[in-house]
Amino acid sequence: MKPFCGGLVDNARLAFGFLRQFPEVIPLAGWDAVAQVDEVLDLYEGENIITPADLAAMEGYRQELGEQFCRRCEYCQPCPQGVMITPAMLYGVVAHRLGPAKAAAFAEKIMESVRLCEECWECAARCPYSLPIPEIIKKHLQMFEEHRLARPEEPA
């Protein structure tokens, strides 16, 4: 399930090349278009060749995502306090991809909702990946605050 890590891995050849190394794994992906299904099916027609460049790209994803990342399954939802859990869990990746200033501007409402977290851990209990969600979103809130403080003031 989630071979594209909830959309965080955007290269089908790499994702399915990695998974094909494990013959006992059957990937279950969601697609938006028939062309995407055809692309993946074409990958299974030939031999699975993973080049050093592929390994480096895979390592790049691994470094960016880290050991604990949200796959956007949303099993953690809803939060009884109204925390926007899923987008708050993705703040680190958004900041990495957009840059701190743009991420802080983009995620202001999302990250402000994290202040509502009472650390009840209901979300973590529902997470199929056993992520410590309250800890991660609080860490992302701290990162957001640092990014917001570093953002240049907008003219009045």
SULRABEL-V990939 format. One line per field, one symbol per residue. ss: DSSP state (h for helix, s for strand, l for the rest). phi: phi as a letter, one per 40 degrees, with the letter a starting at -180 (. if undefined). psi: psi as a letter, one per 20 degrees, with the letter a starting at -180 (. if undefined). A space follows every 50 residues. Layout:
ss=???
phi=???
psi=???
This chain:
ss=llllhhhllllhhhhhhhhhlllllllllllllhhhhhhhhhhlllllll lhhhhhhhhhhhhhhlllllllllllllllllllhhhhhlhhhhhhhhlh hhhhhhlhhhhhhhhhlllllhhhhhllllllhhhhhhhhhhhhhhhhhh llllll
phi=.gccfggcbbbcccdccccccbcccbcbbbbcacdcccdccccccbccbb cdcccccccccccccgcbaccgcgcccccccgcccdccccdcccccccgd ccccccbdcccccccccbfcgcccccccbfccddcccccccccdcccccc cccccc
psi=plijlkihokogggghgghiinhipopoqpqiqhhhghgghhhihaqopo rhhggggghggggghahoqpjkhjhiqqphijpmgghhhjhggghghhqg ghggghjggghhhhhipjlijgghhipijkpmghgghhghgggggghhhi pqqqq.
